[in-house]
Amino acid sequence: MRSALVWFRRDLRCHDHAALYHALRDFDRVYCVFVFDTAILDALDDHADRRVAFIHAALEELDQGLDTLSRQAGGQGAGIIVRHARADEAVPELAAALGVKAVFANRDYEPSARARDDRVASRLRALGIGYESFKDIVIFEEDEVLTASARPYSVFTPYRNAWMKALRADHYASWPVERHANALAPRSTDGVLPDLPAIGFSPVDLRVLGIATGMSGGRALRDDFLKRMGDYGDARDYPAVKGVSYLSAHLRFGTVSIRELVAAAHQSLVHSADEGARAWLNELIWRDFYHMILWHHPHVVERSFKPAFDRVRWVRDEELLAAWCEGRTGYPLVDAGMRQLAYSGYMHNRLRMVTASFLTKDLGIDRRLGEAWFARKLIDFDLAANNGGWQWAASTGCDAQPWFRIFNPVTQSERFDPEGRFIRRYVPELEGVPMKRLHAPWTMGRLEQQAAGVIVGRDYPAPIVDHAEARRRTLQRFEVVRGGESSSSGL
């Protein structure tokens, strides 16, 4: 029997899966594998890493999902083979041991992943085994959306317009895996899913953090969001409101399909001109945009998208950086966002912008240090989106936040947490502060502080930087790079 091996990575589902569909359609027997890649895991310093726990839970459900697919198609059951090793060694070794003709995988656009896949393909060729990759995690990839002069876009709005113009229904059509599920190979006792301690990680109860896992968790979140997608445009900026989709980790690890999300948004937009759907689709296009930028400009991982901004002289201050990481800046909304991240591994999108602006524009610290902290803490960490967002906030990237527009952490707090509900949840020491002082508690007099039960500088930090003075320094810092160009604009 002609057999193939499907290598799962950031696509942990058994429906609407490009590589799995093509393998099942073209081969008589299809094995499935996931590798806990030691080249990645060994670099993690937190052995209670929530991402590893999320992946493990997703694999448990994927294993059962493959088994169900097989049996429903009249097969003998199926499952996923799991390895704990270097992926670029384990995949060719397993492919050779199984005697497959080809390995199928969905493309990953990160520079290190591309290099890994090239090594795997080379080793497979040496063994006489083919390697096929497919587009699955984005709608448009690589060179599919280009300018009229056949160059990649560097500004989002014209990219979005071209993306929308190019979009057709077949771009978000589902891959019908179920039609060919009888080709799934019978379950093997080799390579069963190990528990987390067996691969060097501690169990993490993600349910306590309110994190839904696996395909079922992604489906439940999707269904819930689609009911309220019409409110997304208005509600998405308020962290105390249930306004966003909470699907970011599921998109990152592929427990939901980008195609089904784009299909729902686009169809709602076409049929009813739903502005919430328009705003949601816009966010999904940003995701494609950043993957395209990373593929065409891999230097952004280490350097600024715009080389001139590599000359910015950032502040080096470990104490300021630690205060930001730990939510001790003295600015309530910034601290609430950083504490949400530390507690849950998630941060609301508006707060990602606010906290990133604060680090780079108020503290003057290199965005790469903030980017690395987010990479360490976020369950939904995605290199393309994380890098793109940080370069936007730091004004060093493509289509960046203009360097002279600097988020004011107090006005952002007043605007997007007007009732203080989010702040009071994550900064409980401010519980007794009256609403009119909550966004800037240092403005309280001593008697007010005593009445509120919080002494600024003792029970809650005084601001570690004066925003007005920090703004002036930031303008000077960037004016040097921009040859003295200046503006009085602010946000």
N, C-alpha and C positions, 0 to 999 in steps of 0.2 A: 504494500500500500504506500502511495506517495504521501509523505507526512511533512508537516511544517511546525515551527515553534513561534508562538506569539510572545513577545517580550513586553510585559506591562511596565509602565513607568509612572507618568503623571496622568494616567487614564484608567483609574481603578473602578471600572464598571464593565458590565457584560452586555450592555445595550448601546445602540448607536455608536459603534466603535469601529473606526475605519480599518485598522490593521486586522482586527479579529474577523471582520466581515470578509475581507479579501482572502485571508488565509482559509477560512471555512468554505468559501465559494470555490477556491481553486485546488484544494487538497483533500485527500480522503481521510486523513487523520491529523488533528491539530492539537498540539500540546500548548500549555500556557505556563509562563514562568514570571516570577517577580524576584528581584535580587535586592536584599538589604545590602546596599553597596558600602563596603567598609571604607572605600576611598572617601565617602561622604560622612558616614557615621563616626569614623574614628576622629574626625575633626571637631565633633560636637563636644562641648565641655559640660553640658547639662544632661545627666543620665536620667532625668525625668522629663526629657524633651517631649513637649505636647505633640509636635509634628509626627514623631515616630509612633506615639500612641494612636494618633489619628490614622496614620497609614495602616497600622496593625489592625485596628477595628475595621477599616475599609476592606482589608484583605480577607478577614473572616467572612464578611458578607459577600465579597466577590467569589470566594471559594464555594459558598453555598449557592450563589447565583448561577455559576457555571454548571454545578451539579443539577440544579433544577432545569436549566435550559436543555441539558443533554437528555434528561429523563422525559421531559415533555416532548422531545423530538424522537422518542423511541430508543434512545441510547441507554448505555449501562451506567450512566453517571459520569461526572467529570470533576475536575478541581484544578487548583493552581499549584504548581511546583514552586517552592520557595527555597532560595539559597541565601546564605550569609557569607559573602565573599566580595572580592573585587568583581564588578559587573563585566569589565572588559576581559576577564579571564573565565568567569563562570559561564557566561552565555555561550561562547564558542565550545567550551568543554561539554556542556549539556547538549548542545546541538549535535556534536559529534557522537556522544554516547547514545542519543536517541535515534541517530541515523536519519535526521531530517534533511530535506532538500533545500530548505530556505528558512530564514528567520525574518519575521515580520515585526515592525514596530512603528509607532507613531512618532513623528518628528518632534524634537526638542531644539529650541533655538538659542539656548544659552551657549556661550563659547566653550565652556568645559564639557558640556554634554555633546556638542558637535565633535569635539576632539575625541571623546570616549567612543562615540558611535563610529567614527572613522577607524579607530583601532579595532573595534569589534568587526566591522565589515572587512578589514584587511585580514584579520585572523580567520574569519570564515572563508574568505576566498582561498586562502592557503589550504583549507580543508576541503575545498570543492563544494562549499555551501553558499547559497545565494543570500543576499541581504536586501530587503525591500522596506522602504519607509514611506509613510503616508501623512498627509495633512489631517490633523484631527483637533488640535487644541485651539485653533484660530479659524476665522472664516476666510480671511485672505492672508497669504504669507509671502515672505521674501519679495519677489519682483512682480507680484500680481496687481498691485496698485501703485502706479508710477505717474510722474508728471508728464505733460505733453512732450517734454524733451527726454523722456525715458530715464528720469533720475528719481531716486527716492524722495519722498516728501520730508520736510523738516519742520513744517508747521501743521498743527492739527486740523484747523478748519478746512483748508483746501483738501487735505487727506480725507476728512470725513465726507466732504461733498463727492469726491471721486469714489470713495467706498460705497456710498449710498447709490450712486449712479450705476456702479458695476453690479450691485447686489441683485441676484435672481433667486427664485424659489429653490432651485436645485443646489444653491450654495448652503442652504440650511436644511436640506432634505436629510432624513435619518438613514443611517446604514442599517438595513434590516438583518441583523445578526441571526435572529430567530429562524429565518428561512433555511439556514444551513447548519443548524446546531447539532444535527446528527453526526457531523464530522468531528465533534469534540472527542478527544482521546479519553479512554476510561481512566477513572481516578487511580492514582498510583500511591503506594505507601512511601515512595521516595520523595523527600523534600516536603514533608508536611509543615504547616505553619508553626514555627517555634513560638514559645511565649516570650514576652519582652525580656525577662531576666536572662534567657538563653542567648540573647544577642547583646547583652550588656546594658539594658535599660530597665528602669523601674516602672512598674505599672502606674498609670495616671488615670484617675476616674474623671473622664471628660464630662460625664453627665452632671457632676457637681458644678462644673463651670457653665452648664447650659449649652454644651456643644453637641450638636447632632452629628452623628458619624455615618459613613457608608452611603451606599446608594439610597437606602430608605430615608436616611436623614436628609440627604440632598433633595430627594423628591418631596418630602414634607415641607421643607423650607421653600422650595420652588412653588408648590401649590399655594402655600400661605401668601407668598409675595405676589403672585399673579392676581390674587383677589384684591390687593391694595396697590397694585402697580400704578393706577391712575393718580394716586396721591404722591407718588415718588418725587416728582419735580419740586413740590412744596415742602415735603416732610424730610427729605434726605439730609438736610443740613443741621438738624437738631438732634444731638446725641441722646437726649432724654426721651425722644419720641421713637416709636417703632416705625421708622420711615425707610430704612434701607433693606436690602434683600437678605443679608447675612449669609450669602452664598459664596463669599470669596474663597474660603478654604476648599469648598467643594469644586469650584472652578480650578483652583490650583492643583488639586490632586485628581481631578477628572471624575469625581463621583457623580457629577452632572455633566451634561453635554452642552457645549457652547452653542451648538446648532439649535437645540430645543429652546434655549433662552432667546436667541436672536429671532427664531421663528415666532415665538409668542409676542415679542415686542413689535416686530415688523408688521405682523398681521393686525395687531391692535391699532398700530399707527395708521395703516392703510385703510382699515375699515371704519375707524372712528376718529381719526386725527387726535388720538389720546396724547396729551402733552406729557403725562407721566411716562407713557411708553417711549416717547421721543427722548426724554431725559435718560431713561434707563438704557435705551439703545445707544445713546451717545457714550455712556460709560463703557459699554461693551466694545465700541469702536476705539475708544482710548486704549483698551487692552490690546487690540490688534496693532494699533499704532506703536505702542511701546515695544511689542515683540518685533515689529518691522525695524524700528530704530536699532534695537539690539543686534539684529541679524546683519544689518548693513554697516553698523558702526560699533563693533565690539569693544573699541577703545573706551567707551563710556563706563565700562566696569571699573576702570582704574583712574580715568581722567575725565575732564569736563568735555561735554559734547562740543562746546565752542572753545578751542584751544586758548584763546586770549584769557579766559577765566582761570586757567591754571596758574596765572600770575597773582591771583588774589592772595593776600597774606592773611591767613586765618589765625585766630587766637589759639594759643596752646595753654589750656588751663584744666588740669585734671579735676580740681575741686568743682569748678563750674559744670564740667561734663557730668560728674557724678551726681550733682544736685539735679540736673536735668533728667538723667536716667532714673533716679529714685523718686521723682516727683516732689522735689523740695525747692522749687524756684521762687515761691512766694506769690506766684500768679495762679489763682485757683483753677482756672480752666486748663491751663498747661499741666498743672500737677494732677488734676483729675484724669486727663488723658493718659499721662504716663503711668499712673497707678492702675488704670483700667488695663493697659497693656501688660504690666507686671502680673496682675492678678489672673487675667483670662487668656492672654495670648492674642487678644483682639484689640483693635482701636478703631473707633468710628472715623470715617473718611475725613470729615471736616476737621477732626482733631489731629489727624495725621498732618494736615496742612498747617494748622496752628502751631503744633509742637515743632515741626520741622522749620517753620519760619522763625520761631523763637530761638532755636539752637543756632541757626545760621545767621540770622539778622540781628537778634538781640544780644546773643552771647558771642557772635562772630566766630563760631567754631566750625571747622571743616565738615561739610555735609557727609563726607565719607564715614566719619565716626558715628553720626546719627544713623546713617544707612546700615552700618554694621550692627548697631544695637537693635534696630528693627529686624534685621535678618536673623538675629539670635533669638528674638522674642516672639515674633509673629507666627502664628500657626499658618496663616495664609501667605507666608513669605514667597514672593515670586520675583526673581531677579529683575525681569524686564519692568514690571510695574513699580517695584520698590525704587529702582534706580531712576526711572523716569520721573516718579513723584518727587524724589529728593532733589534731582537736578532742577525740576520746575521750581520748587520752593527756594532753592539756593540761588536761582537765577543764573545757573551755569549751563543749562541744557537747551535742547531744541524747544521752541515754542514755550520758553520759560516765563514764569512770573516775572514781569519787568523788575529789574534790579532796584529801581527807586520806589517800588510799591512794597511796603513793609506792613505785615499784619500787626495791628495793635492788640495785644493779648487781652486788654480790658474791654475794648469795644467789641471784639469778637465774642467775649464771654457774655457781655450784656445782650448782644444780638442773638446768639445761638443757644444760650441757656438762660433765657430771660427770667425764669422762675427759680433758677438755681437747683433744679432737681438733680441734674447730673453731678454737679459739684458736690452737693451734700451727700450723695451716695458714695463717692470715692474719696472725699476729703471730709470725713465725719467730724474732725476737730473744729470745723466751721459751722456745725449744726446750729449753734445759738446765735450766729451773726445775723443781724437784720438784713432784709433783702437789699436795701439801698446801699449797704456796705459790702455785700458778699463778694462782688467782683473785684473789689480793691480793699481788702480788710485793713490794710495799713493806714487807711484814711480815718479810721476810728480813733477817737481820743482815748486816753487811758481809762477813764470811767466807763466808756462804751465797751472797751475790750473786757474789762472786769465783769460788766453786766452780761456780756456775750459768752463769758467763760473761756476766753481764748486771749492770751497775751501774745501779740505779734513779736516774734523774735525769741519766744520761749516755747509756746504751744504750737505755733505755726510760723514758718520762716518769714522774715521780712523779705521784700523783693531782692533778689541777688543782683539785679541790674536795674537802672533807671531806663525806662523805655525811650524816653525822649533823647537822652544822651546816647543810648545805644543806637538809635536811629541815625543820629548825626554821624557817629563813627562809621556806621555801615555805608552811608552815602559817600563819605570820604574814601573808604576802602575801595568801593567800586568805581568812583570817579577817577582814581589813579589808573585803573585798568581801561576805562573808557575814554581816557585822554581828557579828563576834566569835564565831560558832559554831565550835566546835572538836571534835576527836576525837583520841584517842591511837592509833587504828587504824593499822596499817602493813602493808606487804607486802614 
